[in-house]
Amino acid sequence: MSSQSVRVLVLTKYGVLGASSRLRFLQYLPKLHSSGFVLTVQYFLSSEQLQARYRRGKYIVVELLRNYTRRCLVLLRRSQFDLVWIEKEALPWWPLWLERAFLRKVPYVLDFDDAIFHNYDRHRIAFVRKVFSRRVDGLMAGAALVVCGNQYLAQRARDAGAKWVVLLPTAIDLKRYPYPSAKLTLTLHPPDVARIVWIGSPSTLSYLQLLAEPLKELAKHHNFILRVIGGFSIDLPGVPLEYLPWSEDTEVANIGDCDVGVMPLVDSAFERGKCGYKLIQYMACGLPVVASPIGVNTQIVQPRVNGFLATTSAQWQDALGKLLQDPELRSKMGCAGRLQVEQTYCIQQTGPQLAEILNSVGKGGRTCAA
């Protein structure tokens, strides 16, 4: 179906520094543009504001007010577009009725890769829970389409009464992740310099504390370095560490230079809404993975095929120990993970699906089942 006339207002939460915006929206724009979509993009928070928030631990109120003003002004022009494509919510922390008023008379699509509804319905302040607990559900119910990164999020959308729910995993671009032929043919780090890698933002660095004990014990029997990409320093006594800043230009090489990827998580409602992007990155680089069996991790990780799931300290030590001492096992699992990414978790697969459903909404139809 032609999409020549589909004009889309794209409202992201962040600029390129925000992983959710970059992966769920920005990396698809060239494909959508080449498919005939006319795209107008506006982010809510700039990359500079996000970096400052990491440094200070909070946003500046005056800057947020300016951001809300810009967002409201662009929403007042919504009639110029065939649809509005929104990352999570257009006006965070505003009353539901007011955001719905800004979205009247234009179909809108919501995209979720996190359980942000728990920011409201599980907030520590009772007043927030009372006033805002159903805010995201109300947005979902009014949307023409809700796109979700995993089943936990999709089920919430269905329960909220969303008219159309589509599951679309977070994905990588194979053009940025060339086939890791050297790694998969066993030209790896020798065992005495093996690297375990974790990549993330400062806001998620605390998950690594879950590995403090297993990594400390592992270091007594294996020589390895834990490479932390994108996080600030963390206190892990007895664990050899190296820190690398995150950059879109260097992240693939810095992951690919390692041997095992890890994704520890706590078992809570918010974590069940995560989309496992770290695992997909590791697998795209030909790395075996070890992860907590939380949420979508249990669907991405196929135990003893592309990696291991681990809950206890002993399970983490056992899984990582097996991989560190066996390059052939790492290569075998890395091959399986890479194949899985090529079949399911790349925009070469998800891009055409996204273009089809946005085109359908923009043209006022619905061409495929939920």
C-alpha positions in Angstrom: 0.0 0.0 0.0 1.4 3.4 -0.9 2.3 5.7 1.9 3.0 8.9 -0.2 0.3 10.9 1.6 1.0 9.8 5.2 2.2 12.8 7.2 3.5 11.8 10.6 4.2 13.9 13.7 6.9 12.0 15.6 7.0 12.8 19.3 10.0 11.2 21.0 11.0 11.5 24.6 14.7 12.1 23.9 17.2 12.9 21.2 19.8 10.4 20.0 21.3 9.9 23.4 18.1 8.3 24.8 18.2 4.6 23.9 14.5 4.2 23.8 14.0 7.1 21.3 17.0 6.1 19.2 16.0 2.4 18.9 12.2 2.6 18.8 12.0 5.7 16.6 15.0 7.5 15.2 16.7 4.5 13.6 13.5 3.8 11.6 13.2 7.2 10.1 15.4 6.7 7.0 13.4 3.5 6.1 10.1 5.3 6.7 11.2 8.3 4.7 12.3 6.1 1.8 8.9 4.4 1.9 7.2 7.7 1.3 6.3 8.9 4.8 6.6 12.7 5.5 8.0 12.9 9.0 8.2 15.8 11.4 10.2 14.9 14.5 10.2 16.7 17.9 11.9 15.4 21.0 10.8 16.4 24.5 14.2 16.3 26.2 17.4 17.1 24.4 20.6 15.0 24.7 22.2 17.9 26.5 19.4 17.9 29.1 19.7 14.2 29.6 23.4 14.4 30.1 22.9 17.2 32.6 20.3 15.1 34.4 22.8 12.2 34.8 25.4 14.6 36.3 23.0 16.5 38.6 20.5 13.7 39.3 17.5 15.9 38.3 16.1 18.2 35.6 16.0 22.0 35.7 12.4 23.1 36.2 12.6 26.1 33.9 13.9 23.9 31.1 11.1 21.4 31.6 8.5 24.3 31.4 10.1 25.3 28.0 9.9 21.7 26.8 6.2 21.5 27.7 5.5 24.7 25.9 7.2 23.5 22.7 5.4 20.2 22.9 2.0 21.9 23.3 2.7 24.3 20.4 3.5 21.4 18.1 0.4 19.5 19.2 -1.7 22.5 18.4 -0.7 21.9 14.8 -1.8 18.2 14.9 -4.5 18.7 12.2 -1.7 19.2 9.7 -0.8 15.5 10.1 -2.4 12.2 9.3 -1.2 10.6 12.6 0.8 11.3 15.7 3.4 8.7 16.7 4.3 9.1 20.3 7.0 7.6 22.5 5.0 6.5 25.6 3.2 9.7 26.4 3.1 13.2 24.8 2.8 15.2 28.0 4.2 13.3 31.0 2.6 14.0 34.4 -0.2 16.0 32.9 -3.9 15.1 33.7 -5.2 12.5 31.3 -8.1 14.7 30.1 -5.7 17.5 29.1 -3.4 15.3 27.1 -6.4 13.7 25.4 -7.7 17.2 24.5 -4.4 17.9 22.7 -4.8 14.7 20.8 -8.4 15.1 19.7 -9.4 14.5 16.1 -6.2 12.9 15.0 -5.3 9.2 15.2 -2.3 8.6 17.5 0.0 5.7 17.9 1.7 4.9 21.3 5.0 3.0 21.5 6.2 1.4 24.8 9.4 -0.3 25.6 9.2 0.3 29.4 6.4 -0.2 32.0 6.1 3.6 32.5 2.6 3.1 33.8 4.2 1.8 37.0 5.7 5.3 37.5 2.2 6.3 38.4 0.3 3.3 39.7 3.2 2.1 42.0 4.4 5.6 43.0 5.4 6.0 46.7 3.0 8.9 47.1 -0.6 7.9 47.6 -2.0 11.1 46.0 0.0 10.3 42.7 -1.4 6.8 42.7 -4.9 8.0 43.2 -4.8 10.8 40.6 -2.6 9.2 37.9 -2.8 5.5 38.3 -5.0 5.0 35.2 -3.4 7.8 33.2 -1.4 5.6 30.7 -4.4 3.2 30.5 -6.6 6.0 29.3 -4.1 7.0 26.7 -3.9 3.4 25.5 -7.6 3.1 25.3 -7.9 6.2 23.1 -5.0 5.2 20.8 -5.6 4.0 17.2 -2.7 1.6 17.8 -0.4 0.6 20.7 3.0 -0.8 19.7 4.7 -2.8 22.5 8.2 -4.2 22.9 7.1 -7.3 24.9 4.1 -9.3 26.0 4.0 -7.7 29.5 3.4 -4.3 28.0 1.0 -5.7 25.3 -1.1 -7.3 28.0 -1.4 -4.1 29.9 -2.5 -2.3 26.7 -5.2 -5.0 26.0 -6.4 -4.8 29.6 -6.7 -1.1 29.3 -9.0 -1.5 26.3 -6.6 -0.6 23.5 -8.3 -1.1 20.1 -5.2 -2.5 18.4 -2.1 -3.9 19.9 1.0 -5.0 18.0 4.1 -6.6 19.4 7.3 -5.3 17.9 10.6 -6.1 19.6 13.3 -3.6 20.1 15.8 -4.3 17.3 19.3 -3.4 16.0 20.3 -2.4 12.5 22.4 -5.2 10.8 24.2 -2.5 8.9 25.7 -1.2 12.1 26.4 -4.8 13.4 28.4 -6.5 10.7 28.7 -10.3 10.9 31.3 -11.0 13.6 33.2 -13.6 11.6 36.4 -13.4 13.5 34.8 -13.9 16.9 32.7 -16.8 15.6 35.7 -18.6 14.3 37.4 -18.5 17.7 39.9 -15.7 17.3 38.9 -14.6 20.8 40.7 -13.1 23.7 42.9 -15.7 25.2 41.5 -17.1 28.5 43.7 -14.9 30.6 42.3 -11.7 29.3 38.6 -12.6 28.7 36.2 -9.8 29.0 32.6 -9.8 30.4 30.7 -6.8 29.2 27.7 -4.8 30.5 26.3 -1.8 28.6 23.8 0.7 29.9 23.1 4.1 31.2 24.0 5.5 34.7 20.3 5.1 35.7 20.6 1.3 35.3 24.1 0.8 36.6 22.8 -0.3 40.0 21.7 -3.7 38.5 25.4 -4.6 38.3 25.4 -4.7 42.1 23.5 -7.9 41.8 26.7 -9.5 40.5 29.0 -8.2 43.2 29.3 -11.5 45.0 29.3 -13.9 42.0 31.9 -11.8 40.1 34.1 -11.5 43.2 34.1 -15.3 43.7 34.6 -15.9 39.9 37.6 -13.7 40.0 39.3 -16.0 42.5 39.3 -18.8 39.9 39.3 -17.0 36.5 41.2 -14.1 35.0 38.8 -11.7 33.4 37.9 -8.0 33.2 34.4 -6.6 33.6 33.9 -3.9 30.9 31.3 -1.3 31.8 30.1 0.8 28.9 28.1 3.9 29.5 27.9 3.8 33.3 29.7 5.8 35.9 32.1 4.1 38.4 30.6 1.3 40.6 32.0 -0.3 43.7 32.6 -4.0 43.1 35.4 -5.1 45.5 37.6 -7.8 44.1 36.3 -7.5 40.5 38.7 -6.2 37.9 37.0 -3.3 36.1 37.4 -1.0 33.1 35.1 1.8 32.1 34.4 3.1 28.6 32.1 6.0 27.7 29.1 5.3 25.6 29.2 6.5 22.0 27.0 5.5 19.1 30.1 5.3 16.9 32.0 3.0 19.3 29.5 0.9 21.1 29.5 -2.0 18.5 33.3 -2.3 18.5 33.5 -2.0 22.3 30.9 -4.8 22.7 32.4 -7.0 20.0 35.8 -6.8 21.6 34.4 -8.8 24.6 33.6 -12.5 25.2 30.4 -12.7 27.3 27.5 -10.3 27.8 25.5 -10.0 31.0 22.1 -8.6 31.9 21.3 -8.9 35.6 17.8 -7.6 36.7 15.8 -7.5 39.9 12.4 -9.2 39.8 9.9 -6.4 40.0 7.0 -5.1 38.0 9.0 -2.4 36.2 11.8 -4.8 35.2 9.2 -7.2 33.7 8.4 -4.4 31.2 12.0 -4.2 29.8 12.8 -5.3 26.3 16.2 -7.0 26.7 18.0 -4.7 24.3 21.4 -5.4 25.9 21.0 -9.1 25.1 20.2 -8.3 21.5 23.3 -6.1 21.2 25.5 -8.8 22.7 24.0 -11.5 20.4 24.4 -9.3 17.4 28.1 -9.1 18.2 28.4 -12.9 18.4 28.6 -13.0 22.2 26.9 -15.7 24.4 24.8 -14.1 27.1 23.9 -14.7 30.8 20.8 -13.0 32.1 18.3 -12.9 34.9 15.2 -14.8 34.0 12.9 -11.8 34.2 10.3 -10.7 31.7 11.3 -10.9 28.0 14.8 -12.2 28.9 13.2 -15.7 29.2 12.1 -15.4 25.5 15.4 -14.0 24.2 17.7 -16.4 26.0 17.5 -20.0 25.0 19.4 -21.8 27.8 22.4 -23.8 26.6 21.7 -22.6 23.0 22.7 -18.9 23.0 23.4 -18.5 26.7 22.2 -19.1 30.2 19.6 -17.8 32.6 20.8 -17.3 36.2 19.1 -16.4 39.5 21.4 -17.3 42.3 25.0 -16.4 42.9 26.0 -20.0 42.3 24.1 -20.1 39.0 25.8 -16.9 37.8 29.3 -18.2 38.8 28.6 -21.6 37.1 27.3 -20.0 33.8 30.1 -17.5 33.6 32.7 -20.0 34.6 31.7 -22.4 31.8 31.8 -19.7 29.2 35.1 -18.2 30.3 37.0 -21.5 30.2 35.4 -22.8 26.9 36.0 -20.7 23.8 34.4 -23.3 21.6 31.2 -23.1 23.7 31.3 -19.3 23.4 31.6 -19.5 19.7 28.8 -22.0 19.3 26.4 -19.9 21.5 27.5 -16.7 19.8 26.6 -18.2 16.4 23.1 -19.2 17.6 22.5 -15.7 19.1 23.6 -13.9 16.0 21.2 -16.1 13.9 18.4 -15.3 16.2 19.0 -11.6 15.9 19.0 -11.8 12.1 15.7 -13.7 12.1 13.8 -11.7 14.7 15.6 -8.7 16.3 16.8 -6.5 13.5 15.1 -3.6 11.7 15.5 -5.4 8.4 12.7 -7.6 9.8 10.8 -5.2 12.0 11.0 -2.1 9.7 8.6 -3.4 7.0 6.1 -4.3 9.8 6.3 -0.9 11.3 5.9 0.8 8.0 2.8 -1.3 7.2 1.0 -0.6 10.5 1.8 3.2 10.5 0.6 3.4 6.9 -2.6 1.6 7.8 -3.3 4.0 10.7 -2.4 7.0 8.6 -4.8 6.0 5.9 -7.6 5.3 8.4 -7.6 1.5 7.9 -6.4 -1.6 9.6 -4.8 -4.1 7.3 -3.5 -6.7 9.7 -4.8 -8.4 12.8 -3.7 -7.5 16.3 
